[in-house]
Amino acid sequence: MLNLANPLIVGRCNFKINEVMQINAGMGYTMAPFGDFIDENIWIKYRRMNLHVYLRQFQNKATWFPALGAGLYDVKLTKSLRCDVVGHYWSQPKGFDFRTSKSFSGGAVDATLRYFLFSNMGRVQAISVDLGVLAKSEGFLPEEVYLKENVGVRFGLSLYY
């Protein structure tokens, strides 16, 4: 039910604080390889800066393990080049064990560059070529397939409607 605690569900994208600042918040619940976790998310748009901050509580049968992260999104470097930079920190059960209260710490840094090729093409507002890199220590990170230490690169194309 925590996944429903999000204003986006009812079509509310943000709450205007003043002329230069908007915020939104939400919660979520998801399974992990050793149990589950709860997220509390805050999105802040200040002028042209887009910030996302989250607190996360991993849980196995024995205890809770804290995690947090923050990211800057859609940072304009040039007219056609934008980037995202996200940092993650976590504490998780040693050996991803469901029954232990012993923990280890880890983290990750994720960066993406987007080069915009075209814009204002009718229904499609823009097309970008994306290049990203994720460097992480041992640990579970949602949407990441490797639990061990890893450096991964991704390449793609994005359409903006």
JONOR-V422147 format. One record per residue. N is the residue number from 1. RES is the residue in one letter. OMEGA is omega in whole degrees, -180 to 180 (999 if undefined). D_FIRST is the distance of its C-alpha to the first C-alpha in Angstrom with 1 decimal. Layout:
BEGIN
n:N res:RES omega:OMEGA d_first:D_FIRST
n:N res:RES omega:OMEGA d_first:D_FIRST
END
This chain:
BEGIN
n:1 res:M omega:179 d_first:0.0
n:2 res:L omega:179 d_first:3.8
n:3 res:N omega:179 d_first:5.4
n:4 res:L omega:179 d_first:5.5
n:5 res:A omega:-177 d_first:7.2
n:6 res:N omega:-179 d_first:10.3
n:7 res:P omega:178 d_first:13.4
n:8 res:L omega:180 d_first:14.4
n:9 res:I omega:-180 d_first:12.1
n:10 res:V omega:175 d_first:14.6
n:11 res:G omega:179 d_first:17.5
n:12 res:R omega:-177 d_first:18.1
n:13 res:C omega:-178 d_first:19.6
n:14 res:N omega:176 d_first:20.8
n:15 res:F omega:-177 d_first:22.2
n:16 res:K omega:178 d_first:26.0
n:17 res:I omega:175 d_first:27.3
n:18 res:N omega:-175 d_first:30.9
n:19 res:E omega:-176 d_first:33.1
n:20 res:V omega:-175 d_first:32.4
n:21 res:M omega:175 d_first:28.8
n:22 res:Q omega:178 d_first:25.3
n:23 res:I omega:171 d_first:21.9
n:24 res:N omega:-179 d_first:18.3
n:25 res:A omega:178 d_first:15.3
n:26 res:G omega:179 d_first:11.7
n:27 res:M omega:178 d_first:9.3
n:28 res:G omega:178 d_first:8.2
n:29 res:Y omega:-179 d_first:7.9
n:30 res:T omega:177 d_first:10.8
n:31 res:M omega:176 d_first:13.5
n:32 res:A omega:-178 d_first:17.0
n:33 res:P omega:-177 d_first:20.4
n:34 res:F omega:-178 d_first:20.5
n:35 res:G omega:-179 d_first:17.0
n:36 res:D omega:176 d_first:13.9
n:37 res:F omega:178 d_first:13.1
n:38 res:I omega:178 d_first:11.0
n:39 res:D omega:166 d_first:12.4
n:40 res:E omega:-174 d_first:13.3
n:41 res:N omega:172 d_first:15.3
n:42 res:I omega:176 d_first:18.1
n:43 res:W omega:-179 d_first:20.3
n:44 res:I omega:173 d_first:23.7
n:45 res:K omega:179 d_first:26.5
n:46 res:Y omega:-173 d_first:29.8
n:47 res:R omega:178 d_first:32.7
n:48 res:R omega:-179 d_first:32.6
n:49 res:M omega:178 d_first:30.6
n:50 res:N omega:-177 d_first:27.0
n:51 res:L omega:173 d_first:25.3
n:52 res:H omega:177 d_first:21.9
n:53 res:V omega:176 d_first:21.1
n:54 res:Y omega:168 d_first:18.2
n:55 res:L omega:-177 d_first:17.7
n:56 res:R omega:175 d_first:16.2
n:57 res:Q omega:173 d_first:16.1
n:58 res:F omega:-179 d_first:17.0
n:59 res:Q omega:166 d_first:17.0
n:60 res:N omega:-178 d_first:19.1
n:61 res:K omega:-171 d_first:20.2
n:62 res:A omega:-172 d_first:22.7
n:63 res:T omega:176 d_first:21.4
n:64 res:W omega:-179 d_first:19.4
n:65 res:F omega:-176 d_first:21.0
n:66 res:P omega:175 d_first:20.8
n:67 res:A omega:177 d_first:20.9
n:68 res:L omega:179 d_first:21.4
n:69 res:G omega:179 d_first:22.7
n:70 res:A omega:180 d_first:24.2
n:71 res:G omega:170 d_first:25.7
n:72 res:L omega:-175 d_first:28.1
n:73 res:Y omega:174 d_first:27.7
n:74 res:D omega:178 d_first:30.3
n:75 res:V omega:-176 d_first:33.2
n:76 res:K omega:179 d_first:36.3
n:77 res:L omega:174 d_first:39.2
n:78 res:T omega:180 d_first:41.6
n:79 res:K omega:-176 d_first:41.5
n:80 res:S omega:-174 d_first:40.3
n:81 res:L omega:179 d_first:38.6
n:82 res:R omega:180 d_first:35.2
n:83 res:C omega:172 d_first:33.2
n:84 res:D omega:175 d_first:29.9
n:85 res:V omega:-176 d_first:29.9
n:86 res:V omega:175 d_first:27.0
n:87 res:G omega:-179 d_first:27.2
n:88 res:H omega:171 d_first:24.9
n:89 res:Y omega:179 d_first:25.4
n:90 res:W omega:168 d_first:23.8
n:91 res:S omega:-177 d_first:24.5
n:92 res:Q omega:-178 d_first:23.6
n:93 res:P omega:-180 d_first:24.9
n:94 res:K omega:-179 d_first:28.5
n:95 res:G omega:-177 d_first:29.1
n:96 res:F omega:-176 d_first:25.3
n:97 res:D omega:-179 d_first:25.8
n:98 res:F omega:-172 d_first:22.9
n:99 res:R omega:-175 d_first:25.1
n:100 res:T omega:172 d_first:26.9
n:101 res:S omega:177 d_first:26.5
n:102 res:K omega:-175 d_first:29.0
n:103 res:S omega:170 d_first:27.8
n:104 res:F omega:-180 d_first:29.2
n:105 res:S omega:178 d_first:28.6
n:106 res:G omega:180 d_first:28.5
n:107 res:G omega:-179 d_first:28.0
n:108 res:A omega:172 d_first:28.4
n:109 res:V omega:-178 d_first:29.9
n:110 res:D omega:180 d_first:29.1
n:111 res:A omega:179 d_first:31.4
n:112 res:T omega:172 d_first:31.8
n:113 res:L omega:178 d_first:34.8
n:114 res:R omega:176 d_first:34.7
n:115 res:Y omega:-177 d_first:38.1
n:116 res:F omega:-179 d_first:38.0
n:117 res:L omega:-176 d_first:40.6
n:118 res:F omega:174 d_first:40.4
n:119 res:S omega:179 d_first:38.9
n:120 res:N omega:-180 d_first:38.9
n:121 res:M omega:-179 d_first:39.6
n:122 res:G omega:-180 d_first:38.5
n:123 res:R omega:178 d_first:34.9
n:124 res:V omega:-179 d_first:34.4
n:125 res:Q omega:-179 d_first:34.5
n:126 res:A omega:174 d_first:35.2
n:127 res:I omega:178 d_first:35.6
n:128 res:S omega:171 d_first:35.4
n:129 res:V omega:-173 d_first:36.4
n:130 res:D omega:175 d_first:34.0
n:131 res:L omega:-178 d_first:35.0
n:132 res:G omega:176 d_first:32.7
n:133 res:V omega:177 d_first:33.0
n:134 res:L omega:175 d_first:30.7
n:135 res:A omega:-177 d_first:32.2
n:136 res:K omega:173 d_first:30.2
n:137 res:S omega:177 d_first:31.0
n:138 res:E omega:177 d_first:29.8
n:139 res:G omega:179 d_first:26.0
n:140 res:F omega:175 d_first:22.8
n:141 res:L omega:-179 d_first:21.7
n:142 res:P omega:180 d_first:18.9
n:143 res:E omega:176 d_first:20.8
n:144 res:E omega:-173 d_first:24.0
n:145 res:V omega:-176 d_first:25.6
n:146 res:Y omega:176 d_first:28.0
n:147 res:L omega:180 d_first:27.3
n:148 res:K omega:174 d_first:30.8
n:149 res:E omega:-174 d_first:32.6
n:150 res:N omega:168 d_first:32.9
n:151 res:V omega:-178 d_first:34.2
n:152 res:G omega:179 d_first:33.1
n:153 res:V omega:177 d_first:34.3
n:154 res:R omega:-178 d_first:32.8
n:155 res:F omega:-180 d_first:34.5
n:156 res:G omega:180 d_first:33.3
n:157 res:L omega:-180 d_first:33.7
n:158 res:S omega:174 d_first:31.3
n:159 res:L omega:-180 d_first:31.5
n:160 res:Y omega:179 d_first:30.3
n:161 res:Y omega:999 d_first:29.8
END
